[in-house]
Amino acid sequence: MADSDEDYVQDISDEDVEAHQLTRGSGDGSTARGVGSRGGGWEVTRTWENVVEGADGTISSTVEGLLDADKRKRLLKDTTPLQRGIIRHLILVLDFSFAMSEKDLRPTRYLLTITYTMAFISEFFEQNPISQLGIIGMRDGLAIHVSDMSGNPDDHISRLQTLRAQEPKGLPSLQNALEMARGALYHAPTHTTREVLIVFGSLLSSDPGDIHTTIAALVNAHIAVSVIGLAAQVAICNTLVTRTNPSSSPTQTYNVALNEQHYRSLLMAATTPPTSTHQSVAEQGNKSSLLMMGFPSRLVDQVPTLCACHSKPTRGGYLCSRCQSKVCSLPISCPACGLTLILSTHLARSYHHLFPLRNWREVSWSRASSSPQNACFGCLTPFPVQPATLASHPRQSSGAAEPSHAKTSLRTARGSPHRPKELAVTHSGVSESGRYECETCGCYFCIECDVFAHEVVHNCPGCQSREGDLVARQHAAEHMEGVQNAI
């Protein structure tokens, strides 16, 4: 065969050339559009062109704005008070099959799942301190027991740490895992929720029988199943979540992780208790009734004594209010008499799910310039000063941030020069002035205090303080004076 150093040129028509040309869009960044040889369309958006260099020659202000937008995205959720089951019984089903050895999620799906699961367990008991959790694994077509139903996060985390040295293998079995989960939730009280969360990384399920029979048994037992996929959507998983969650849309109970960050957000979203509709309560036959609980005090013995929960000698513990049995930690159900033992702080931490803290609204530059609050009410951090370019054109920013969470420009780093508003990148929910106002007390807060108040303390520092109460009264008086003047 003769050697050829010439480039290969394929004979293509003018239509194919036009179909593969890059076109610059009119929006943010440039967009490449085209039509494939089989008629399928494709589009590529150059998002890196949205990054605007600041006046100081860096992109630190843009990066900070993107981080603030991500924080506010987590906070801007529905805060309508709904009936929720604050006492939960959750079975976590993890996929330990060969599909979890894929490296599309770094380092592997298996190791990342164990890491995220340990973080999920800590956050779950932080948000639901009077709930119970159990873990089941799927490996070699079998359902393996990882940890018992318990309210102690240390027990679950220690069992998961022992799984790091093992390797995923075999095929998963959804039917065997669901049957084991149904057996673990069989003795759960009727006043609690029965939930199953499945992390599924495979595209098939090796089941010994008809899985639809198992799904029907889950529906009769009032067990709600949610699925987080790591590969792609599977038809049987869609059927599973649809039948066990008739009042919820499949998009709320079955999602596929796009990347590591999305995977973590899907797991953490399961820490919020599900809503309880009147229809589901009527179907289970639950009625409003009193629930007996014990609130024991901690004691320290001079000599170690056996605990009733682990049969291990310990000096510290709690005595059951009914039978005086000793347990190691709270919350727990007494192994002797079955009484639920908790602390008053556990009950208070679970209460915020029923009445969540309302979202704080963004403050525009026009409202910020007329307010005497120049520092965050929570941490006393000084707010950024209004740039001169916006002060000379007040009309441009007067309607930038209204209470309806409209798109506002990003604020820059404190102490750094601000970019002109024409070059600012806009993100939904981010205040251009770096101020967020509580509609009840009228106090201004920074983005860090906004996140801390909504995700940790679940209370407004301004509303809980005497000064915040005085500010709220002052705002109410000014409002009444304005109404009277208008009349």
C-alpha positions as CSV (number, residue, x, y, z in Angstrom):
1,M,0.0,0.0,0.0
2,A,1.3,3.4,-0.9
3,D,2.0,5.8,1.9
4,S,-0.1,8.9,2.0
5,D,0.8,12.0,4.0
6,E,-2.1,14.1,2.9
7,D,-5.0,15.0,5.2
8,Y,-8.2,13.1,4.7
9,V,-11.0,15.3,3.5
10,Q,-14.5,14.0,3.4
11,D,-16.9,15.1,0.8
12,I,-19.7,16.9,2.6
13,S,-22.4,19.1,1.3
14,D,-23.0,22.8,2.0
15,E,-26.0,21.9,4.2
16,D,-23.7,19.8,6.5
17,V,-21.2,22.7,6.7
18,E,-23.9,25.2,7.7
19,A,-25.4,22.7,10.3
20,H,-22.1,22.4,12.1
21,Q,-21.1,26.1,12.2
22,L,-20.8,27.8,15.6
23,T,-23.1,30.8,16.2
24,R,-22.7,33.4,18.9
25,G,-25.9,33.9,20.9
26,S,-27.3,37.2,22.1
27,G,-27.6,36.1,25.8
28,D,-24.9,35.6,28.5
29,G,-21.9,33.9,26.9
30,S,-21.8,32.4,23.4
31,T,-23.8,29.4,22.3
32,A,-22.9,26.8,19.7
33,R,-25.9,25.2,17.9
34,G,-26.1,22.6,15.2
35,V,-28.0,19.7,13.8
36,G,-26.4,16.2,13.8
37,S,-26.3,13.8,10.8
38,R,-29.4,12.0,12.2
39,G,-31.4,15.1,12.7
40,G,-30.7,15.4,16.5
41,G,-30.0,18.9,17.7
42,W,-27.1,19.9,20.0
43,E,-26.2,23.0,21.8
44,V,-23.1,24.1,23.8
45,T,-23.2,27.2,26.1
46,R,-19.8,28.7,27.0
47,T,-20.6,29.5,30.6
48,W,-17.0,30.6,31.3
49,E,-17.6,33.7,29.4
50,N,-20.0,34.9,32.1
51,V,-17.1,35.4,34.5
52,V,-16.4,39.2,34.7
53,E,-13.2,40.5,36.0
54,G,-13.5,43.0,38.8
55,A,-12.0,46.5,39.1
56,D,-9.1,45.1,41.1
57,G,-8.2,42.7,38.3
58,T,-9.4,39.5,40.0
59,I,-12.6,37.4,39.9
60,S,-12.9,37.0,43.7
61,S,-16.1,39.0,43.7
62,T,-17.7,36.7,41.1
63,V,-16.6,33.6,43.0
64,E,-18.0,35.0,46.3
65,G,-21.3,35.8,44.5
66,L,-21.6,32.3,43.1
67,L,-21.0,30.9,46.6
68,D,-23.7,33.2,48.1
69,A,-26.1,32.2,45.3
70,D,-25.6,28.5,46.2
71,K,-26.2,29.3,49.9
72,R,-29.4,31.2,49.2
73,K,-30.6,28.4,46.8
74,R,-30.6,26.0,49.7
75,L,-32.5,28.5,51.9
76,L,-35.2,29.7,49.5
77,K,-37.6,26.8,50.0
78,D,-41.3,26.6,50.9
79,T,-41.7,27.6,54.5
80,T,-45.4,26.9,54.7
81,P,-46.3,25.2,58.1
82,L,-47.4,21.7,57.2
83,Q,-48.3,18.6,59.2
84,R,-45.1,16.4,59.3
85,G,-44.2,13.2,61.1
86,I,-41.4,14.3,63.5
87,I,-41.0,10.8,64.9
88,R,-39.5,8.8,62.0
89,H,-38.5,5.2,61.4
90,L,-36.2,5.2,58.4
91,I,-34.4,2.2,56.7
92,L,-31.5,3.2,54.6
93,V,-30.8,0.7,51.8
94,L,-27.3,1.0,50.2
95,D,-26.2,-0.6,46.9
96,F,-22.9,-2.7,47.4
97,S,-23.1,-4.3,44.0
98,F,-20.4,-4.3,41.3
99,A,-21.9,-1.2,39.7
100,M,-20.7,0.8,42.7
101,S,-17.1,0.4,41.6
102,E,-17.6,2.9,38.8
103,K,-15.4,6.0,39.0
104,D,-17.8,8.5,37.6
105,L,-18.2,9.8,41.1
106,R,-14.8,10.3,42.7
107,P,-13.1,8.3,44.1
108,T,-15.7,5.6,43.4
109,R,-19.4,5.4,43.9
110,Y,-18.9,3.0,46.7
111,L,-16.5,5.0,48.8
112,L,-18.3,8.3,48.1
113,T,-21.6,6.7,49.2
114,I,-20.1,5.6,52.5
115,T,-18.6,9.0,53.1
116,Y,-21.9,10.8,52.3
117,T,-23.9,8.3,54.3
118,M,-21.9,9.0,57.5
119,A,-22.5,12.7,57.0
120,F,-26.2,12.0,56.3
121,I,-26.5,10.0,59.6
122,S,-25.1,12.9,61.6
123,E,-27.3,15.4,60.0
124,F,-30.4,13.1,60.2
125,F,-30.2,12.8,64.0
126,E,-29.3,16.5,64.3
127,Q,-32.6,17.4,62.5
128,N,-34.6,14.4,63.9
129,P,-33.3,13.6,67.3
130,I,-36.3,11.4,68.4
131,S,-36.2,9.3,65.2
132,Q,-34.8,5.8,64.5
133,L,-32.6,4.6,61.7
134,G,-31.4,1.3,60.3
135,I,-29.1,0.3,57.4
136,I,-29.4,-2.5,54.9
137,G,-27.0,-3.4,52.1
138,M,-27.4,-5.2,48.7
139,R,-24.6,-7.5,47.6
140,D,-24.4,-10.7,45.6
141,G,-28.2,-10.8,45.1
142,L,-28.8,-10.8,48.9
143,A,-29.8,-8.3,51.5
144,I,-27.2,-7.9,54.2
145,H,-27.8,-6.5,57.6
146,V,-25.5,-3.5,58.4
147,S,-27.0,-2.0,61.6
148,D,-30.1,-2.4,63.7
149,M,-32.8,0.2,64.1
150,S,-31.4,2.6,66.6
151,G,-31.3,6.2,67.6
152,N,-27.6,6.4,68.3
153,P,-25.6,7.7,65.3
154,D,-22.3,6.4,66.6
155,D,-23.5,2.8,66.2
156,H,-24.3,3.3,62.5
157,I,-21.2,5.3,61.7
158,S,-18.9,2.7,63.3
159,R,-20.5,-0.1,61.3
160,L,-20.1,1.9,58.1
161,Q,-16.4,2.5,58.8
162,T,-15.8,-1.3,58.8
163,L,-17.2,-1.5,55.2
164,R,-14.5,0.7,53.7
165,A,-12.1,-2.2,53.4
166,Q,-14.6,-4.3,51.5
167,E,-15.1,-4.3,47.8
168,P,-18.5,-4.1,46.0
169,K,-19.4,-7.2,44.1
170,G,-22.3,-9.1,42.6
171,L,-25.7,-7.8,41.7
172,P,-28.3,-6.0,43.8
173,S,-31.7,-7.4,44.8
174,L,-34.4,-4.8,45.4
175,Q,-36.9,-7.4,46.4
176,N,-34.8,-9.0,49.1
177,A,-33.8,-5.5,50.5
178,L,-37.4,-4.3,50.5
179,E,-38.6,-7.5,52.3
180,M,-36.0,-7.1,55.0
181,A,-36.9,-3.4,55.4
182,R,-40.6,-4.3,55.7
183,G,-39.8,-6.8,58.4
184,A,-37.7,-4.2,60.3
185,L,-40.5,-1.6,60.1
186,Y,-43.3,-4.1,61.0
187,H,-43.2,-3.3,64.7
188,A,-42.9,0.5,64.2
189,P,-45.7,2.3,66.1
190,T,-48.6,3.8,64.2
191,H,-47.8,7.3,65.3
192,T,-44.5,7.3,63.5
193,T,-43.6,7.4,59.8
194,R,-42.3,4.3,58.0
195,E,-39.8,5.2,55.3
196,V,-37.3,3.5,53.1
197,L,-34.5,5.4,51.3
198,I,-32.7,3.5,48.6
199,V,-29.3,4.5,47.1
200,F,-29.3,2.5,43.8
201,G,-26.3,2.5,41.5
202,S,-27.2,-0.4,39.2
203,L,-29.4,-0.6,36.2
204,L,-31.0,-4.0,37.1
205,S,-32.2,-6.0,40.0
206,S,-31.7,-9.7,40.5
207,D,-34.8,-10.8,42.4
208,P,-35.9,-14.3,43.4
209,G,-39.6,-13.7,42.8
210,D,-42.2,-11.2,41.7
211,I,-41.2,-7.7,43.0
212,H,-44.7,-6.4,42.3
213,T,-46.0,-8.6,45.1
214,T,-43.5,-7.0,47.5
215,I,-44.5,-3.5,46.3
216,A,-48.2,-4.3,47.1
217,A,-47.1,-5.5,50.6
218,L,-45.3,-2.2,51.1
219,V,-48.4,-0.2,50.1
220,N,-50.5,-2.2,52.6
221,A,-48.0,-1.6,55.3
222,H,-48.0,2.2,54.6
223,I,-44.3,2.3,53.9
224,A,-43.1,5.2,51.8
225,V,-40.1,4.5,49.5
226,S,-37.7,7.0,48.0
227,V,-34.9,6.3,45.6
228,I,-31.7,8.1,44.7
229,G,-30.2,6.8,41.5
230,L,-26.5,7.0,40.6
231,A,-26.6,5.7,37.0
232,A,-29.9,6.3,35.2
233,Q,-33.6,6.0,35.9
234,V,-34.9,2.5,36.2
235,A,-38.6,1.7,35.4
236,I,-39.1,-0.6,38.4
237,C,-37.8,2.2,40.7
238,N,-40.2,4.7,39.2
239,T,-43.1,2.2,39.7
240,L,-41.9,1.6,43.3
241,V,-42.0,5.3,44.4
242,T,-45.2,6.0,42.5
243,R,-47.2,3.3,44.2
244,T,-45.8,3.9,47.7
245,N,-46.1,7.7,47.5
246,P,-49.5,8.3,45.8
247,S,-49.7,11.9,47.1
248,S,-46.3,13.0,45.9
249,S,-44.9,13.4,42.4
250,P,-42.1,11.1,41.2
251,T,-39.8,14.0,40.9
252,Q,-39.8,14.5,44.7
253,T,-39.2,10.8,45.5
254,Y,-37.0,9.6,42.7
255,N,-34.0,11.5,41.4
256,V,-30.7,10.7,39.7
257,A,-27.5,12.3,41.0
258,L,-25.7,14.4,38.3
259,N,-22.5,15.0,40.2
260,E,-21.0,14.8,43.7
261,Q,-22.6,18.0,44.9
262,H,-26.0,17.1,43.6
263,Y,-25.7,13.6,45.2
264,R,-25.0,15.2,48.6
265,S,-27.9,17.6,48.3
266,L,-30.3,14.7,47.4
267,L,-29.2,12.8,50.5
268,M,-29.4,15.8,52.8
269,A,-32.9,16.6,51.5
270,A,-34.1,13.3,53.1
271,T,-33.4,14.8,56.5
272,T,-36.5,16.8,56.3
273,P,-39.6,14.9,57.5
274,P,-42.2,14.1,54.8
275,T,-45.5,15.8,54.9
276,S,-48.5,13.9,56.2
277,T,-51.7,14.5,54.3
278,H,-55.1,14.2,55.8
279,Q,-55.9,11.4,53.3
280,S,-52.9,9.3,54.4
281,V,-53.7,9.8,58.1
282,A,-57.3,8.7,57.5
283,E,-56.2,5.6,55.6
284,Q,-53.9,4.5,58.5
285,G,-56.7,5.1,61.0
286,N,-54.6,7.4,63.1
287,K,-56.3,9.8,65.5
288,S,-55.1,12.6,67.7
289,S,-53.9,11.0,70.9
290,L,-51.3,11.5,73.7
291,L,-47.9,9.8,73.5
292,M,-46.3,8.8,76.7
293,M,-42.6,9.7,77.0
294,G,-40.0,9.7,79.7
295,F,-37.5,12.5,80.5
296,P,-34.8,10.9,82.7
297,S,-31.9,12.7,84.3
298,R,-28.3,11.7,83.8
299,L,-26.5,9.9,86.7
300,V,-22.9,8.8,87.4
301,D,-22.4,5.7,89.5
302,Q,-19.4,5.2,91.7
303,V,-18.9,1.7,90.3
304,P,-19.6,0.4,86.8
305,T,-23.0,-1.3,86.3
306,L,-24.6,-3.1,83.4
307,C,-26.8,-1.1,81.0
308,A,-30.0,-2.6,79.7
309,C,-29.3,-1.6,76.0
310,H,-25.9,-3.2,75.4
311,S,-25.3,-5.3,78.6
312,K,-21.9,-3.5,79.1
313,P,-20.6,-2.1,82.3
314,T,-20.7,1.7,82.4
315,R,-20.6,4.4,85.1
316,G,-22.7,7.0,83.4
317,G,-26.2,6.6,82.0
318,Y,-29.9,7.4,82.4
319,L,-32.6,5.6,84.5
320,C,-35.9,4.9,82.9
321,S,-38.7,6.9,84.5
322,R,-41.0,3.9,84.6
323,C,-38.9,0.8,85.4
324,Q,-35.6,2.3,86.6
325,S,-33.6,0.4,83.9
326,K,-30.3,2.0,83.0
327,V,-29.6,3.0,79.4
328,C,-26.4,4.5,77.9
329,S,-27.7,7.3,75.7
330,L,-30.8,9.1,74.6
331,P,-33.1,9.1,72.7
332,I,-34.0,5.4,73.0
333,S,-36.8,3.1,73.7
334,C,-36.4,1.4,77.1
335,P,-35.4,-2.2,76.4
336,A,-37.4,-3.4,79.5
337,C,-40.7,-1.5,79.3
338,G,-40.6,0.1,75.9
339,L,-41.1,3.7,77.1
340,T,-39.6,6.3,74.8
341,L,-36.9,8.1,76.7
342,I,-35.8,11.5,75.4
343,L,-34.5,14.9,76.6
344,S,-36.6,18.1,76.4
345,T,-34.0,19.6,74.0
346,H,-34.6,16.7,71.6
347,L,-38.3,17.5,71.5
348,A,-37.6,21.2,71.0
349,R,-35.2,20.5,68.1
350,S,-37.8,18.5,66.3
351,Y,-40.4,21.2,66.7
352,H,-38.9,23.5,64.1
353,H,-40.0,21.3,61.2
354,L,-43.7,22.1,62.0
355,F,-43.1,25.9,62.0
356,P,-40.0,26.6,59.9
357,L,-38.4,30.0,60.0
358,R,-39.6,32.2,57.1
359,N,-37.2,33.2,54.3
360,W,-35.6,36.6,54.7
361,R,-36.0,39.0,51.8
362,E,-33.3,40.8,49.9
363,V,-32.6,44.5,50.5
364,S,-32.0,46.8,47.5
365,W,-29.5,49.6,47.6
366,S,-32.3,52.2,47.7
367,R,-33.7,50.7,50.9
368,A,-30.3,50.0,52.4
369,S,-29.2,53.7,51.9
370,S,-32.2,55.0,53.8
371,S,-31.7,52.6,56.8
372,P,-29.5,53.4,59.8
373,Q,-28.4,49.7,60.1
374,N,-24.9,49.6,58.8
375,A,-23.8,46.3,60.4
376,C,-25.2,42.8,60.7
377,F,-27.6,42.4,63.6
378,G,-26.3,38.9,64.4
379,C,-22.5,39.1,64.0
380,L,-22.0,42.9,63.8
381,T,-20.0,42.6,60.6
382,P,-20.1,45.9,58.7
383,F,-22.2,45.9,55.5
384,P,-20.6,47.0,52.2
385,V,-20.9,50.6,51.2
386,Q,-23.1,51.6,48.3
387,P,-20.8,52.2,45.2
388,A,-20.6,55.7,43.8
389,T,-21.8,54.5,40.3
390,L,-25.1,53.4,41.9
391,A,-25.4,56.4,44.2
392,S,-25.3,58.7,41.2
393,H,-28.0,56.7,39.4
394,P,-30.5,55.7,42.1
395,R,-33.2,54.8,39.6
396,Q,-31.2,51.9,38.3
397,S,-31.2,50.1,41.6
398,S,-34.5,51.2,43.1
399,G,-36.4,48.2,41.8
400,A,-33.5,45.7,41.9
401,A,-34.5,43.7,44.9
402,E,-38.2,43.5,45.9
403,P,-39.7,41.1,48.5
404,S,-40.7,38.8,45.7
405,H,-37.1,37.4,45.4
406,A,-36.5,39.0,42.0
407,K,-33.1,38.6,40.2
408,T,-30.6,40.9,41.8
409,S,-26.9,41.6,41.0
410,L,-24.2,40.0,43.1
411,R,-22.6,41.9,45.9
412,T,-18.8,42.1,45.9
413,A,-16.4,41.3,48.6
414,R,-16.5,43.6,51.6
415,G,-13.9,46.3,51.3
416,S,-13.3,45.7,47.6
417,P,-14.3,48.0,44.7
418,H,-17.7,47.3,43.2
419,R,-18.2,46.8,39.5
420,P,-20.7,48.9,37.6
421,K,-24.2,47.5,37.6
422,E,-24.1,47.0,33.9
423,L,-21.3,44.4,34.3
424,A,-22.7,42.6,37.3
425,V,-23.8,39.0,37.0
426,T,-27.4,38.4,38.3
427,H,-28.5,35.5,40.4
428,S,-31.8,34.7,41.9
429,G,-32.1,35.2,45.6
430,V,-28.8,37.1,46.1
431,S,-29.0,40.6,47.6
432,E,-27.1,43.3,45.7
433,S,-26.4,45.1,49.0
434,G,-25.4,42.0,51.0
435,R,-28.3,42.6,53.4
436,Y,-31.2,40.2,54.2
437,E,-34.2,41.5,56.2
438,C,-36.5,39.6,58.5
439,E,-40.0,40.7,57.7
440,T,-41.1,40.3,61.3
441,C,-38.5,42.3,63.2
442,G,-37.0,44.3,60.3
443,C,-33.4,43.6,61.3
444,Y,-30.7,43.2,58.6
445,F,-28.4,40.2,58.5
446,C,-25.5,39.1,56.3
447,I,-25.5,35.9,54.2
448,E,-23.6,33.9,56.8
449,C,-26.0,34.7,59.6
450,D,-28.9,34.0,57.2
451,V,-27.6,30.4,56.6
452,F,-26.8,29.9,60.3
453,A,-30.3,31.0,61.4
454,H,-32.1,28.9,58.9
455,E,-30.0,25.7,59.0
456,V,-28.8,25.6,62.6
457,V,-30.7,27.6,65.2
458,H,-34.0,27.9,63.2
459,N,-34.8,31.1,64.9
460,C,-34.3,34.8,64.1
461,P,-31.9,36.5,66.5
462,G,-33.7,39.8,66.1
463,C,-37.1,38.3,67.0
464,Q,-35.7,36.5,70.0
465,S,-34.0,39.6,71.4
466,R,-35.5,42.6,73.3
467,E,-33.9,45.0,70.8
468,G,-35.4,43.1,67.9
469,D,-38.8,43.5,69.6
470,L,-38.3,47.2,70.0
471,V,-37.3,47.5,66.3
472,A,-40.4,45.6,65.3
473,R,-42.6,47.9,67.3
474,Q,-40.9,50.9,65.8
475,H,-41.6,49.5,62.3
476,A,-45.2,49.0,63.2
477,A,-45.5,52.5,64.5
478,E,-44.0,54.0,61.4
479,H,-46.3,51.9,59.2
480,M,-49.4,53.1,61.2
481,E,-48.2,56.7,60.9
482,G,-47.7,56.3,57.1
483,V,-51.3,54.9,56.8
484,Q,-52.7,57.8,58.8
485,N,-50.9,60.4,56.7
486,A,-52.2,58.7,53.6
487,I,-55.7,58.9,54.9
